[in-house]
């Protein structure tokens, strides 16, 4: 008889206890396939959300990390689909595009009713999981998408969006980003109002992407548990997108959860340094590292002379265990960022691999109860506390 592996044990655990992923960028990846990168140009399809939603996710789509078959293999139970829009979209264009992305996710769910189910509350998410479908929630990535309007914020919540990341890679007029030059010292008075309104309407305050000063200000203001939908630990890998220990230490008092991400540059100390070197090289060339498209173009040539170091599942394990030590096992989760980056660590290459990570933790002596908390129970508690 074949011996039971850690992955086997993990798959069995996740069959009964939902795996919640805090961040997946599939909606924009699908949009890219039908619209190209120059959103707003004449070549853009008239109904991008409709066209993108027609891509068959029941089949393997080359170049993507996510499809329904691999999601089933990975025991994905509950997914926050990111309705991200680039920082270069501002004003009315930002609002229009985020609404199109919301519509795209609703259409994806409608096109795949046997596999996906819309969820707007923790109870609905658990019911969808119990029915054998992947519960699908929405998360808006980047406060620029509301164009400085609390009315737009409320409208997004009414459309089913359950979290908003206060910034993306650039500052908003009311909050500092982790990857931009600080101008506000954290949150402005309006930024604090944004957090208060999010608490009021049941929208999770997502502190991934924001500067540490913004994290601290938001924790000072928020009366509800916050999330980091896809961030790792600054003490393990010194990347500005990661969370400092003093902020992790505040999560028990707040009740929030840091959902550890798999992004290679955030989890590997060696790759974080490589990425810093890339940033310096881009600055010397007059390019901005926090412009994702510019970074991709520059890195494609630069890395031929400066090969990036390898990153593995073990690098992610180091962050999970550090976050457990600092914040406690009740305040950690997972946010893979699949289809938001080009490559993932070896062992976590796509959405079929979640059991590899849970299995590695079981093999390291983690209890099944603690693995269930990490996998999704903690995130569900935060969602319910904000319902």
C-alpha positions, 0 to 999 in steps of 0.5 A: 500500500502506498504511504500517505503523503503530506499533500494527500493529507492536505487534500483530505483536510481541504475537502472538508475545511475551505481554502480561502485565497485572498487575491487572484488577478484572473479577471485582468488576465482575461481582459488582457487577452481580449483587449490588449494592454492599451485599454481605452484605445480604438482597438479595445472591444466594445464589450470587454467584460462580455468578450473576456467572460466567454473564454472557456475556463473549463479547458487549460488556457495556456499562459494562465495560472488559473482554470477550473480544473486546476482549481479543483485539483488545488482544493480551492474553496473560496476565492476573492477575485481581484477587480484590479485596474492599473494606476495609469487609469485615473478619474472617470476612466478608473471608475468605468474600468473597475465597473467593467471588471466587476461585471466581468466577474459576475459574468464569469460566475454566470458562465460557469454555474456548476463550478462558481457561485457568487458570495457576498457574505461568509454564510453564502461563501460557506454554503457555496463551498458545501454545494461543491462550488468555488465561492466567488467574492470580489475585491477591488485593488487600488483606492484610485478606482473610486476617484475620490468618491465615497458614493462610488465606494458605496456603489462598489459594495452594493455590487458585491465588492467585499474589500478594497485595497487602499492603494496600489503601486502609486499613492492616491490623493488620500493614502501613501503606497508602499512603492511610491514616494510618501506625500501624506505621511499615511492617511489624510483626513479623507483617507480616514473617512474612507476607512470609517465608511468601509467599516460602516458598509461592511467592506474589508479594509485591505492594507496590502500595497500600502506604506507602513504609515498607512497601515498604522493609521488604518489600524488606529481608525478601523473598528473592524478586523482588517486584511492584508489580501496578499502580503508577506513578512518584511523581517523575512524578505526586506521588500517594501510590499511586505508587512513590518513586525510591529504591524503584525503584532497589532493584528491580535488586538484588531482581529485582522489577518495577514494573507501570505502571498506567493509572489517570488520577489516578496518571499525570497530575500535573494530575489528581493535584493535582485528586485532592488537592484532592478529598481536602481537600474531602472531609476538610472535609466529614467524608468519607474519601477512601480509602473508594472508595464515599464518594469516588465519591459525593462526586466525582460532585457536586464535579467538576461545579464542578471539572472534572478535567483530561484524561489521555492515553496520553502521560501513561502513556508518561512513567511507563514511560520514567521507570521504565525510566530509574530501575529499568532495562528489566528491571524494568518491566511493565504493570498497567492496572487495567481495571474498577477505575476508571471512566475511563481515559486517552484512547488506553487506554480499554479492554483493546483498546488495549494495542497503542496504548501499545506502538506509541507506544513503538516509534515513540519508538525503543524496540526490539522486545526492550525492548518485549517485556520491558515487555509481559510477559517481565519479569513472567514472569521474576518469576513463574518466580523465585517458582514 
